[in-house]
Amino acid sequence: MKNHLLALSLSASLAFVPVALGGAPKPGAEPEPAPPNVPVEPDPQLPEGEPEGAINPTPAGPLGQAPKGDPKPPKVVPNPVAGKKKPEGPPALTGRLTEVTLYQGTALVTRHIDLPAGQKGPFEVIVSPLPTATDAASVFADRAEGVEVRSVACRSRPPAEAEQLKGAVAELEEAIKKVTQDISVSRNEIALRRIRQDYLKSLGKFVAPAVSQEMAHGVLQAKEIELITDMHFSKYEEASQKIMELDFEIEESQEQLARLQKERAKLAGGPPVTYDVVLYLEKEEEGAASLKLNYLVDDCGWVPVYNVRGDTAQNEIEIEFNALIHQVSGEKWEGVNLSLSTASPTVSAYNPQLAPLYVRVSDSGGQQEQQVDLVGNTLRYNKALDQRKAALAGQFRVQSIAAAATANFDANDSAASVQLIELSERMSELRRLREDSAEDILSIEYALGRPVTLVSRREAQMVPVLQHRSKAEFYHVAVPILTAAVFREAELTNATPKDLLGGAVNVYLDDRFTGRTEMPTIARGRTFSLGFGVDGQLRARRSLLNRSEAVQGGNQHVEISVEVVIDNFKENPVSLRLRERTPTMEDTASLRVSLGEMSEPLSTDSDYLRFDRPKGILLWTLKVKPGSGKEATSLSYAYSLEFDKNQTLQDITSEQKSRMRTEFIEKSKRAFKGRK
C-alpha cells in the first residue's frame, strides 16, 4: 500500500513539474499573454519558435532533472522589474535609554532620539523596537527645540516566527491527544484486569468449599485441584503483573503529558511582540536635532530594604537604604539615571473639594445604647479614617473629572463620619491617639546619585539608594509584668535628606546580626525608636510585696505594694526604661486610683505624660548599676484603689477588648514613629 501511494505521489509530481515551471500548455488551451511593458531579453540558447522567458521544455528525466547528455540545466530569464529598488521608508532609529522612573508596578522610560541632519520640513521617523511590556497607549514625545511633534503612533510588530509556532502548536496538540488516548486505553485495560481478578477471587471461593467436601467424603481429586489452583494463581499473578506495568505506563504518560502541555502553553502565547513608534515631525532647519520619547512598561517595581547597624561604643547608627528591584520589561536599562517613586504615573490634577456637612437629629436611644456606642466609636473612627485615606488616594489615580469627583465625594463622606464621631462623648482619647500621627505621604521620590544598569530578568536586583550615619541614644527596656527579659532599644532621628519609606529592616548591633523587624514611613527630621533584641546580661524580676483592703464608709479601699529588681551582669551601668501599670477605667467616678510612695520618681517625658500616664501606664528612667542578688538595683512603688463596696473588679467585655486592641496597635505605631 505504501509503495502504491509513493508511486502515485511521484507520478503526480512529475506530471505537475512542466506546468508549474511554465512548460507547454495543455492541448486546446489559450497561451497566456506576456505581462505588459515587461521587456524580456532573448536567450540565444533557446531554439527558434520558443517563447522567451520560459524554461526550456526539454523532456525531463527522473524527478524533473535534466536528461543525461544535456549540457546545461533549465535557465530562467530574470525579470528586470524584480531588480528595481523599492522606495525607501522613513528611517528607523533606536535611540538610547537615559532616564527611568520606577514606580511600584510600572516604570516610565525615557529614550533620547537623535534626529538625522539634512532634513527640513515634515517627515516621518520610526523608533524601533520598543519592548514587549510597553503600554502602547502611554507613548508620548517631549517637545524639542526646533522640532514640532505632529503625531505619535505606536504599532505592534508580530515576530516572523509566529507562523512557524502555529505549526509547532498543532503538532503538540496532536501529541497531547495521542498521549491522552494512550492513558485512557491503559486505564481501560486495568479495569478489565480488575474484573478478571474479581472473577478469579469468586472462583477461589467456589473451589475451597468443594475441596473441603471431597476431603470429608474421602474422594479428593488432587490432580484436578492442583491444576485449578495453578491456573487460578498464574492467571491472578498475570493480571496483577499487567496492572502494575500499566500503572507504570500511565505514570510515564502523565509525565509526558505534563511536559507537552507545559510546552504547548509556552508556545501558545506566541513569541514576544515588540512595538514600533512612528513620529510625524517637522523641522525648521536642516541641522541635527533630538527629542525625548517616553513610554510606560509593565512587570517591574521595587520595595525598600534597610540595614541598620548600631555602634554602642560611638553611640551611632548607620542606616543603609536599598531598593529591591523587579525588572522584567524586556529591555536592558543600561547606564540610566534611575529614580524610585511611590507615586502613580497616571496622577490626576483634580484638587479635592470640600462638601457641606449635612446632619439630622433623632431621638436618643438611652444611656445603655450610648454606652454601646462609646465602645464601637473607636472602631468606626479608625475605619472612617482609613476609608477617607483610600478615597483620597483613589482620586489621584483617575483621569476623568467625573471619576475624580466621585472619589472626592467618597472622601468627604468618610470625613463626615469622622467628624460625627468626634462630636460624640469621650472622644478625647481618640483625638490624642490620632493627632500626633504622621501625615499621609502620597508621593516620595528618590533619585540615585549615579547611573545604574539593570537587565531584564526574573530575579530581583538590589541597588543602594542612600547611606547615612548619625548619633543615637541607646538604652534598655524592661516590662517585668510580661517577661523577665530586658531588651535593647535606640532612639534616633531621621537626619537623611529624604523621608524613609516603610519596609523590612535587618538589624545589626556591634557588627552582630540581632534580628529582623519592620519600619513604618518616617518623615524627615522625625524621631523614632528601633529595637535591637534581647540583652542576656540583664534581667528584671517583679514581686508583690503587700496587699491590704479595708472598708471606709461605703467604699472598699485596696492598697498594693510592688517591687522590681534588675540584675545587671555587665561591668558598666546601663540606662533602663522600666514600665509598669495600674488599673484604669473610662468612668473615673466608679474607680479611683491613687499613687503612693515610690523609691524613684516617674518619668517627665512629655509624650508619656500626654498619652500613657492617663491610662495607668507607669514609666521610670533608671540608671542600673552593675550587680545582682543583694547588689542588684531595685525599685518599689505603691498605689491604692477605691470603689463601691458592693462591687468587684472584673475583666472588660469582648467589645471593649476589641476596641482596646485597635487603640493599642495604633498607639504602638505612634510610639514607634516617635515625635518631631
C-alpha positions as CSV (number, residue, x, y, z in Angstrom):
1,M,0.0,0.0,0.0
2,K,2.8,2.4,0.9
3,N,4.6,1.6,-2.4
4,H,1.4,2.3,-4.3
5,L,0.9,5.7,-2.6
6,L,4.6,6.6,-3.2
7,A,4.2,5.8,-6.9
8,L,1.1,7.9,-7.2
9,S,2.8,10.8,-5.4
10,L,5.9,10.6,-7.7
11,S,3.7,10.4,-10.8
12,A,1.7,13.4,-9.7
13,S,4.9,15.3,-9.0
14,L,6.3,14.5,-12.4
15,A,3.0,15.5,-14.1
16,F,3.0,18.8,-12.2
17,V,6.6,19.9,-12.9
18,P,6.3,21.1,-16.6
19,V,3.1,23.0,-15.9
20,A,4.3,24.6,-12.6
21,L,7.5,25.7,-14.2
22,G,5.9,27.2,-17.3
23,G,6.1,24.3,-19.7
24,A,3.9,23.6,-22.8
25,P,0.2,24.4,-22.3
26,K,-2.5,21.8,-22.3
27,P,-4.0,20.9,-25.7
28,G,-6.7,23.3,-26.7
29,A,-5.7,25.9,-24.0
30,E,-5.1,29.5,-25.0
31,P,-1.4,30.6,-24.4
32,E,-1.0,33.1,-21.6
33,P,-0.1,36.6,-22.8
34,A,3.1,38.1,-21.7
35,P,2.9,40.8,-18.9
36,P,2.6,44.2,-20.5
37,N,5.5,46.6,-20.6
38,V,7.9,43.9,-19.3
39,P,10.7,43.5,-21.8
40,V,12.3,40.1,-21.9
41,E,15.8,39.6,-23.1
42,P,16.0,36.9,-25.8
43,D,18.1,33.9,-24.9
44,P,20.5,32.8,-27.6
45,Q,20.5,29.3,-26.1
46,L,16.8,28.8,-26.8
47,P,15.7,27.2,-30.2
48,E,13.7,29.3,-32.6
49,G,10.0,29.5,-32.0
50,E,10.2,29.0,-28.2
51,P,8.6,31.7,-26.1
52,E,11.0,34.0,-24.4
53,G,11.1,33.9,-20.6
54,A,10.1,30.2,-20.5
55,I,12.0,27.3,-19.3
56,N,13.5,25.0,-22.0
57,P,10.8,22.3,-22.3
58,T,13.3,19.6,-22.9
59,P,11.8,16.2,-21.8
60,A,12.6,15.8,-18.2
61,G,14.4,12.9,-16.6
62,P,13.6,11.3,-13.3
63,L,12.1,13.8,-10.8
64,G,12.3,16.6,-13.4
65,Q,16.1,16.6,-13.7
66,A,17.8,17.3,-17.0
67,P,18.3,14.1,-19.0
68,K,21.7,12.6,-19.4
69,G,23.7,14.3,-22.1
70,D,22.0,17.7,-21.6
71,P,25.0,20.1,-21.1
72,K,23.0,22.8,-19.1
73,P,20.2,22.8,-16.6
74,P,17.0,24.8,-17.4
75,K,17.6,28.5,-17.5
76,V,15.2,31.2,-16.2
77,V,15.4,34.7,-17.8
78,P,15.5,37.2,-15.0
79,N,12.7,39.8,-14.8
80,P,14.1,43.3,-14.9
81,V,11.3,44.7,-12.8
82,A,12.4,42.5,-9.8
83,G,15.8,44.2,-9.8
84,K,14.4,47.7,-9.2
85,K,14.7,49.1,-5.6
86,K,11.6,49.7,-3.6
87,P,11.0,53.2,-2.4
88,E,12.7,53.8,0.9
89,G,10.5,54.3,4.0
90,P,11.1,56.6,7.0
91,P,14.4,56.0,8.8
92,A,14.4,53.5,11.7
93,L,16.1,54.8,14.9
94,T,16.8,53.1,18.2
95,G,17.9,55.9,20.4
96,R,19.4,55.3,23.8
97,L,17.8,55.0,27.3
98,T,18.7,57.9,29.5
99,E,16.1,58.1,32.4
100,V,13.9,55.6,34.2
101,T,11.4,56.5,36.9
102,L,10.5,53.2,38.6
103,Y,7.1,53.1,40.3
104,Q,5.6,50.2,42.3
105,G,4.3,48.1,39.4
106,T,5.4,50.0,36.4
107,A,8.1,52.3,35.1
108,L,8.4,55.4,32.9
109,V,11.2,55.0,30.4
110,T,12.8,57.9,28.5
111,R,14.7,57.4,25.3
112,H,16.9,60.1,23.7
113,I,16.4,60.1,20.0
114,D,19.0,61.9,17.7
115,L,17.3,63.0,14.5
116,P,19.5,62.9,11.4
117,A,20.7,66.1,9.8
118,G,19.8,67.2,6.3
119,Q,16.0,67.0,6.7
120,K,13.8,70.0,6.8
121,G,10.0,70.4,6.8
122,P,7.6,67.5,7.6
123,F,9.0,63.9,7.7
124,E,8.5,60.6,9.5
125,V,10.8,58.7,11.8
126,I,10.4,55.2,13.2
127,V,11.7,54.3,16.6
128,S,12.2,50.6,16.9
129,P,12.0,48.3,18.8
130,L,10.1,49.1,22.0
131,P,10.0,46.1,24.5
132,T,7.2,43.6,24.9
133,A,5.9,45.1,28.2
134,T,5.3,48.5,26.6
135,D,1.9,50.1,27.3
136,A,1.1,51.3,23.8
137,A,-1.4,53.9,25.0
138,S,1.3,55.6,27.1
139,V,3.8,56.6,24.4
140,F,4.4,60.3,24.1
141,A,7.2,62.6,22.9
142,D,8.6,65.7,24.6
143,R,8.7,68.9,22.5
144,A,12.3,69.7,21.4
145,E,13.9,72.9,20.3
146,G,13.5,73.4,16.5
147,V,11.3,70.3,16.2
148,E,7.5,70.1,16.2
149,V,5.8,66.8,17.0
150,R,2.7,66.5,14.9
151,S,1.7,62.9,15.8
152,V,2.9,59.9,17.7
153,A,1.6,56.4,16.8
154,C,2.5,53.1,18.4
155,R,2.0,49.9,16.5
156,S,2.7,46.3,17.4
157,R,5.1,44.2,15.3
158,P,4.4,40.5,15.3
159,P,7.6,38.4,15.0
160,A,8.4,36.5,11.9
161,E,8.4,33.1,13.6
162,A,4.7,33.4,14.6
163,E,3.6,31.2,11.7
164,Q,6.2,28.6,12.5
165,L,5.0,28.5,16.1
166,K,1.4,27.8,14.9
167,G,2.6,24.6,13.2
168,A,4.6,23.6,16.3
169,V,1.5,24.2,18.5
170,A,-0.6,22.0,16.2
171,E,2.0,19.2,16.4
172,L,2.0,19.4,20.2
173,E,-1.8,19.3,20.3
174,E,-1.8,16.1,18.2
175,A,0.9,14.6,20.5
176,I,-1.2,15.6,23.6
177,K,-4.3,13.9,22.0
178,K,-2.3,10.7,21.4
179,V,-0.9,10.5,24.9
180,T,-4.3,11.2,26.4
181,Q,-5.8,8.3,24.3
182,D,-2.9,6.0,25.5
183,I,-3.7,6.8,29.1
184,S,-7.4,6.1,28.6
185,V,-6.6,2.8,26.9
186,S,-4.3,1.8,29.8
187,R,-6.9,2.6,32.4
188,N,-9.5,0.6,30.5
189,E,-7.1,-2.4,30.4
190,I,-6.6,-2.1,34.1
191,A,-10.4,-2.1,34.7
192,L,-10.7,-5.2,32.6
193,R,-8.0,-7.0,34.5
194,R,-9.6,-5.9,37.8
195,I,-12.8,-7.7,36.6
196,R,-10.7,-10.8,35.8
197,Q,-9.2,-10.7,39.3
198,D,-12.6,-10.4,40.9
199,Y,-13.8,-13.4,38.9
200,L,-10.7,-15.4,40.0
201,K,-11.5,-14.5,43.6
202,S,-15.0,-15.8,43.2
203,L,-13.7,-18.9,41.6
204,G,-11.4,-19.5,44.6
205,K,-14.4,-19.1,47.0
206,F,-16.1,-21.9,45.0
207,V,-13.1,-24.3,44.9
208,A,-12.3,-24.2,48.6
209,P,-15.7,-25.5,49.8
210,A,-15.7,-28.2,47.1
211,V,-12.2,-29.4,48.3
212,S,-13.4,-29.5,51.9
213,Q,-16.5,-31.5,50.9
214,E,-14.4,-34.0,48.9
215,M,-11.9,-34.4,51.7
216,A,-14.8,-35.2,54.1
217,H,-16.1,-37.9,51.8
218,G,-12.6,-39.3,51.0
219,V,-12.8,-38.7,47.3
220,L,-10.3,-35.9,46.9
221,Q,-9.1,-35.4,43.3
222,A,-5.7,-33.9,44.0
223,K,-4.5,-33.6,40.3
224,E,-7.6,-31.7,39.2
225,I,-7.4,-29.4,42.3
226,E,-3.7,-28.8,41.6
227,L,-4.5,-27.8,38.0
228,I,-7.3,-25.5,39.1
229,T,-5.1,-23.9,41.8
230,D,-2.1,-23.4,39.5
231,M,-4.4,-21.9,36.9
232,H,-6.0,-19.6,39.5
233,F,-2.7,-18.3,40.8
234,S,-1.0,-18.0,37.5
235,K,-3.9,-16.0,36.0
236,Y,-4.2,-13.8,39.1
237,E,-0.4,-13.1,39.1
238,E,-0.5,-12.4,35.4
239,A,-3.3,-9.9,35.8
240,S,-1.5,-8.3,38.8
241,Q,1.7,-8.0,36.8
242,K,-0.1,-6.5,33.9
243,I,-1.9,-4.0,36.1
244,M,1.5,-2.9,37.6
245,E,3.0,-2.5,34.2
246,L,0.0,-0.4,33.0
247,D,0.3,1.7,36.2
248,F,3.9,2.5,35.3
249,E,2.9,3.3,31.7
250,I,0.2,5.6,32.9
251,E,2.7,7.4,35.2
252,E,5.2,7.9,32.4
253,S,2.4,9.0,30.0
254,Q,1.2,11.5,32.6
255,E,4.7,12.9,33.0
256,Q,5.0,13.1,29.2
257,L,1.6,14.8,29.0
258,A,2.6,17.4,31.6
259,R,5.7,18.2,29.6
260,L,3.7,18.5,26.4
261,Q,1.1,20.7,28.0
262,K,3.8,22.9,29.5
263,E,5.5,23.3,26.2
264,R,2.2,24.0,24.4
265,A,1.3,26.7,27.0
266,K,4.7,28.3,26.4
267,L,4.2,28.3,22.6
268,A,0.5,29.1,22.6
269,G,1.2,32.6,23.9
270,G,3.3,33.2,20.8
271,P,6.7,34.8,20.6
272,P,7.1,38.2,22.3
273,V,5.6,41.1,20.4
274,T,7.6,44.3,20.1
275,Y,6.5,47.7,19.2
276,D,7.4,50.5,16.7
277,V,6.7,54.1,17.2
278,V,6.0,56.3,14.2
279,L,6.8,60.0,14.7
280,Y,5.5,62.6,12.3
281,L,7.7,65.6,12.8
282,E,8.5,69.0,11.3
283,K,11.9,70.7,11.5
284,E,12.6,74.4,10.9
285,E,16.3,73.8,10.0
286,E,18.3,71.1,8.3
287,G,20.7,70.7,11.2
288,A,20.8,67.9,13.7
289,A,18.2,67.8,16.4
290,S,17.0,65.5,19.2
291,L,13.9,64.7,21.2
292,K,12.8,62.5,24.1
293,L,10.4,59.6,23.7
294,N,8.6,58.4,26.8
295,Y,6.6,55.3,27.5
296,L,5.4,53.1,30.4
297,V,6.5,49.5,30.7
298,D,4.8,46.9,33.0
299,D,6.1,44.0,35.0
300,C,8.6,46.0,37.1
301,G,8.6,47.6,40.5
302,W,10.6,48.0,43.8
303,V,10.4,47.6,47.5
304,P,12.6,49.2,50.2
305,V,15.0,47.1,52.3
306,Y,17.1,48.5,55.2
307,N,20.2,47.5,57.0
308,V,20.5,49.3,60.4
309,R,23.9,49.0,62.2
310,G,24.2,50.1,65.7
311,D,27.5,51.1,67.3
312,T,27.2,51.3,71.1
313,A,30.8,52.4,71.6
314,Q,30.2,55.5,69.4
315,N,26.5,55.9,70.2
316,E,25.9,56.0,66.4
317,I,23.6,54.2,64.0
318,E,24.2,53.7,60.3
319,I,21.2,53.4,58.0
320,E,21.6,51.6,54.6
321,F,18.6,52.2,52.4
322,N,18.5,49.7,49.5
323,A,15.9,49.1,46.8
324,L,15.0,45.5,45.7
325,I,14.0,45.9,42.1
326,H,11.9,43.6,39.9
327,Q,12.6,44.3,36.2
328,V,11.1,42.1,33.5
329,S,10.2,44.8,31.0
330,G,12.0,43.1,28.1
331,E,14.8,45.6,27.6
332,K,18.1,46.3,29.4
333,W,18.3,49.6,31.3
334,E,22.0,50.4,30.7
335,G,23.6,53.4,32.4
336,V,20.3,55.1,33.1
337,N,19.5,57.8,35.6
338,L,17.2,55.9,37.9
339,S,14.5,57.4,40.2
340,L,12.4,55.4,42.6
341,S,8.9,56.7,43.3
342,T,5.9,55.8,45.4
343,A,3.6,57.9,43.3
344,S,1.4,56.8,40.4
345,P,2.5,57.6,36.8
346,T,-1.1,58.5,36.0
347,V,-1.9,61.2,38.5
348,S,-5.0,63.3,38.3
349,A,-4.6,67.1,38.6
350,Y,-8.1,67.4,40.2
351,N,-7.8,69.2,43.5
352,P,-10.0,68.0,46.4
353,Q,-13.2,70.0,47.1
354,L,-15.0,70.2,50.4
355,A,-18.7,69.3,50.6
356,P,-21.0,70.7,53.3
357,L,-21.5,68.5,56.4
358,Y,-25.3,67.8,56.5
359,V,-26.6,66.3,59.7
360,R,-30.0,65.4,61.2
361,V,-31.2,64.9,64.8
362,S,-33.2,61.9,66.1
363,D,-34.4,60.6,69.5
364,S,-31.7,59.3,71.8
365,G,-31.5,55.5,72.3
366,G,-31.0,55.9,76.1
367,Q,-27.9,55.6,78.3
368,Q,-27.3,51.9,77.5
369,E,-27.3,52.4,73.8
370,Q,-24.9,55.4,74.2
371,Q,-22.6,53.2,76.2
372,V,-22.5,50.6,73.4
373,D,-21.9,53.5,71.0
374,L,-18.8,54.5,73.1
375,V,-17.4,51.0,72.8
376,G,-17.8,50.9,69.0
377,N,-16.8,54.5,68.3
378,T,-13.1,53.7,68.2
379,L,-13.5,51.0,65.5
380,R,-15.8,53.2,63.4
381,Y,-13.5,56.2,63.9
382,N,-10.4,54.2,62.6
383,K,-12.4,52.6,59.8
384,A,-13.7,56.0,58.6
385,L,-10.1,57.4,58.7
386,D,-8.9,54.5,56.6
387,Q,-11.8,54.9,54.1
388,R,-11.1,58.6,53.8
389,K,-7.4,57.9,53.1
390,A,-8.3,55.2,50.4
391,A,-10.8,57.5,48.7
392,L,-8.4,60.4,48.6
393,A,-5.7,58.2,47.1
394,G,-8.1,56.9,44.5
395,Q,-8.9,60.5,43.5
396,F,-5.3,61.0,42.3
397,R,-5.3,57.8,40.2
398,V,-8.3,58.6,37.9
399,Q,-8.2,60.8,34.8
400,S,-11.8,61.9,34.1
401,I,-13.4,64.7,36.1
402,A,-16.5,62.5,36.9
403,A,-14.3,59.7,38.4
404,A,-12.2,62.2,40.3
405,A,-15.4,64.0,41.7
406,T,-16.8,60.6,42.7
407,A,-13.7,59.7,44.6
408,N,-13.7,63.2,46.1
409,F,-17.2,62.8,47.4
410,D,-16.3,59.4,48.9
411,A,-13.5,61.1,50.8
412,N,-16.0,63.8,52.0
413,D,-18.4,61.1,53.1
414,S,-15.7,59.3,55.2
415,A,-14.6,62.6,56.7
416,A,-18.2,63.3,57.7
417,S,-18.2,60.0,59.6
418,V,-15.0,61.0,61.4
419,Q,-16.5,64.4,62.3
420,L,-19.7,63.0,63.6
421,I,-17.8,60.6,65.8
422,E,-15.7,63.4,67.1
423,L,-18.8,65.2,68.1
424,S,-19.9,62.4,70.4
425,E,-18.8,62.0,74.0
426,R,-15.5,60.9,75.4
427,M,-13.5,61.1,72.1
428,S,-10.5,62.9,73.7
429,E,-8.6,59.7,73.8
430,L,-9.2,59.0,70.1
431,R,-8.2,62.6,69.2
432,R,-5.0,62.3,71.2
433,L,-4.3,58.9,69.6
434,R,-4.5,60.3,66.1
435,E,-3.5,63.9,66.3
436,D,0.3,63.2,66.5
437,S,0.3,60.5,63.9
438,A,2.4,61.1,60.7
439,E,0.9,62.8,57.7
440,D,-0.2,60.6,54.8
441,I,2.6,60.8,52.2
442,L,1.2,60.4,48.8
443,S,4.5,60.7,46.9
444,I,8.1,60.1,47.7
445,E,10.8,60.0,45.1
446,Y,14.5,59.0,45.4
447,A,16.9,59.9,42.7
448,L,20.0,57.8,42.7
449,G,23.2,59.7,42.5
450,R,24.9,57.7,39.8
451,P,23.9,55.8,36.6
452,V,22.9,52.2,37.1
453,T,22.4,49.2,34.8
454,L,19.6,46.7,35.3
455,V,19.0,43.8,33.0
456,S,15.6,42.3,32.3
457,R,15.3,39.1,34.3
458,R,13.1,37.4,36.8
459,E,15.5,37.5,39.7
460,A,15.3,40.6,41.9
461,Q,18.2,43.1,41.7
462,M,19.3,45.3,44.6
463,V,20.7,48.9,44.2
464,P,21.8,51.2,47.0
465,V,19.6,54.3,47.5
466,L,21.3,56.2,50.4
467,Q,23.5,55.6,53.4
468,H,23.6,57.8,56.5
469,R,25.3,57.8,59.9
470,S,24.0,59.7,62.8
471,K,24.0,59.9,66.6
472,A,21.6,57.7,68.6
473,E,20.5,57.2,72.2
474,F,20.9,53.6,73.2
475,Y,19.0,52.3,76.3
476,H,17.3,49.2,77.7
477,V,13.6,48.4,78.1
478,A,12.1,46.2,80.8
479,V,8.5,45.2,81.2
480,P,8.7,42.7,84.1
481,I,4.9,42.1,84.3
482,L,5.2,40.5,80.9
483,T,8.7,38.9,80.9
484,A,12.0,38.9,82.8
485,A,14.0,39.5,79.6
486,V,15.4,43.0,79.1
487,F,15.5,44.4,75.6
488,R,17.8,46.9,73.8
489,E,16.4,49.9,72.0
490,A,17.7,53.0,70.4
491,E,16.1,56.4,69.7
492,L,17.3,58.2,66.6
493,T,16.3,61.0,64.3
494,N,15.8,60.7,60.5
495,A,18.5,63.1,59.6
496,T,18.6,62.0,55.9
497,P,17.6,64.4,53.2
498,K,14.6,62.3,52.3
499,D,11.6,60.6,54.0
500,L,12.2,56.9,54.8
501,L,9.6,54.7,53.2
502,G,8.3,51.9,55.4
503,G,9.9,48.5,54.8
504,A,11.7,45.5,56.1
505,V,14.8,46.1,58.3
506,N,17.8,43.9,59.1
507,V,19.2,44.9,62.4
508,Y,22.8,44.7,63.5
509,L,24.4,45.7,66.8
510,D,28.2,46.0,67.2
511,D,28.7,44.0,63.9
512,R,26.4,41.2,65.1
513,F,23.1,40.4,63.4
514,T,20.3,40.6,66.1
515,G,17.1,40.1,64.0
516,R,14.6,41.5,61.6
517,T,11.8,44.0,62.1
518,E,9.7,46.4,60.1
519,M,9.8,50.1,59.9
520,P,6.9,52.5,59.0
521,T,7.3,55.6,56.9
522,I,9.5,58.1,58.8
523,A,9.3,61.7,57.8
524,R,12.5,63.7,57.5
525,G,13.5,65.2,60.9
526,R,11.3,62.9,62.9
527,T,12.5,60.9,65.9
528,F,11.7,57.2,66.1
529,S,12.7,54.2,68.1
530,L,14.1,50.9,66.9
531,G,14.5,47.6,68.8
532,F,17.8,45.6,68.8
533,G,16.7,42.4,70.5
534,V,17.2,40.8,73.9
535,D,20.3,41.6,76.1
536,G,21.0,38.4,78.0
537,Q,23.2,40.2,80.6
538,L,20.2,42.0,82.2
539,R,17.2,40.5,84.0
540,A,14.1,42.1,85.6
541,R,12.1,40.4,88.4
542,R,8.8,41.6,89.8
543,S,7.1,40.6,93.0
544,L,4.1,41.7,95.0
545,L,5.2,43.0,98.4
546,N,1.9,43.6,100.1
547,R,-1.9,43.7,99.6
548,S,-4.3,45.0,102.1
549,E,-8.0,46.0,102.0
550,A,-10.4,47.8,104.2
551,V,-13.9,49.3,104.1
552,Q,-14.1,53.0,104.6
553,G,-17.7,54.3,104.6
554,G,-19.5,53.0,101.6
555,N,-16.3,52.2,99.6
556,Q,-13.7,49.5,99.6
557,H,-10.1,50.6,99.8
558,V,-7.3,48.3,98.5
559,E,-3.6,49.0,98.8
560,I,-0.9,47.3,96.7
561,S,2.9,47.4,97.0
562,V,5.2,46.1,94.3
563,E,9.0,45.7,94.0
564,V,11.0,45.3,90.8
565,V,14.6,44.0,90.9
566,I,17.0,44.4,88.0
567,D,20.1,42.3,87.8
568,N,23.0,43.8,85.7
569,F,25.7,41.3,84.8
570,K,27.7,43.9,82.8
571,E,30.7,45.7,84.0
572,N,29.2,49.1,83.3
573,P,26.0,50.8,84.3
574,V,23.2,51.0,81.7
575,S,20.2,53.2,81.1
576,L,16.9,51.4,81.6
577,R,13.3,52.4,80.9
578,L,11.0,50.4,83.2
579,R,7.3,50.1,82.5
580,E,4.6,49.0,84.9
581,R,0.8,49.7,85.1
582,T,-2.2,50.3,87.4
583,P,-5.9,49.5,86.7
584,T,-7.8,52.2,84.9
585,M,-11.4,53.0,83.8
586,E,-13.0,55.5,81.5
587,D,-15.6,56.2,84.2
588,T,-13.2,57.7,86.8
589,A,-16.2,58.2,89.2
590,S,-16.6,54.4,89.6
591,L,-12.9,53.7,90.3
592,R,-10.4,56.0,92.0
593,V,-6.7,55.1,91.6
594,S,-4.1,56.9,93.7
595,L,-0.3,56.5,93.6
596,G,1.5,56.0,96.9
597,E,5.2,56.1,97.8
598,M,7.8,55.4,95.2
599,S,11.5,54.8,95.6
600,E,12.1,56.6,92.2
601,P,10.1,59.4,90.6
602,L,8.1,58.8,87.4
603,S,9.4,60.0,84.0
604,T,8.8,63.6,83.0
605,D,8.7,62.8,79.2
606,S,6.1,65.0,77.6
607,D,4.8,62.2,75.3
608,Y,4.5,59.8,78.2
609,L,2.6,62.3,80.4
610,R,0.3,63.2,77.5
611,F,-0.6,59.7,76.1
612,D,0.3,56.9,78.5
613,R,0.1,58.3,82.1
614,P,-3.7,59.0,81.9
615,K,-4.2,55.3,81.0
616,G,-2.4,54.0,84.1
617,I,1.0,53.3,82.5
618,L,3.9,53.9,84.8
619,L,7.4,54.7,83.3
620,W,10.7,55.2,85.1
621,T,14.1,56.1,83.6
622,L,16.7,54.4,85.7
623,K,20.5,54.1,85.9
624,V,21.1,50.4,86.6
625,K,24.5,49.8,88.2
626,P,26.4,46.5,87.8
627,G,25.4,43.9,90.3
628,S,23.0,41.1,91.0
629,G,21.4,39.5,94.0
630,K,21.9,41.8,97.0
631,E,23.8,44.2,94.8
632,A,21.0,44.5,92.2
633,T,19.1,47.7,91.6
634,S,15.6,47.7,93.0
635,L,12.5,49.9,92.6
636,S,9.4,49.9,94.8
637,Y,6.1,51.7,94.5
638,A,2.6,51.6,95.9
639,Y,-0.9,52.5,94.8
640,S,-4.4,52.3,96.1
641,L,-7.9,51.5,94.6
642,E,-11.2,52.8,95.9
643,F,-14.6,51.7,94.6
644,D,-18.1,50.8,95.8
645,K,-18.0,48.1,98.5
646,N,-20.9,46.3,96.7
647,Q,-18.9,46.0,93.5
648,T,-15.9,43.9,92.4
649,L,-13.1,44.4,89.9
650,Q,-13.7,42.3,86.7
651,D,-12.3,42.0,83.2
652,I,-13.7,44.2,80.5
653,T,-16.2,42.9,77.8
654,S,-15.2,41.5,74.5
655,E,-16.4,44.6,72.7
656,Q,-14.2,46.7,74.9
657,K,-11.2,44.4,74.3
658,S,-11.7,44.7,70.6
659,R,-11.6,48.5,70.9
660,M,-8.6,48.3,73.2
661,R,-6.8,46.1,70.7
662,T,-7.3,48.7,67.9
663,E,-6.1,51.5,70.2
664,F,-3.1,49.6,71.3
665,I,-2.0,48.9,67.7
666,E,-2.4,52.5,66.7
667,K,-0.5,53.6,69.8
668,S,2.3,51.2,69.0
669,K,2.7,52.7,65.6
670,R,2.8,56.2,67.0
671,A,5.3,55.2,69.7
672,F,7.5,53.6,67.0
673,K,7.4,56.7,64.9
674,G,8.3,58.8,67.9
675,R,7.9,62.6,67.8
676,K,9.1,65.6,66.0
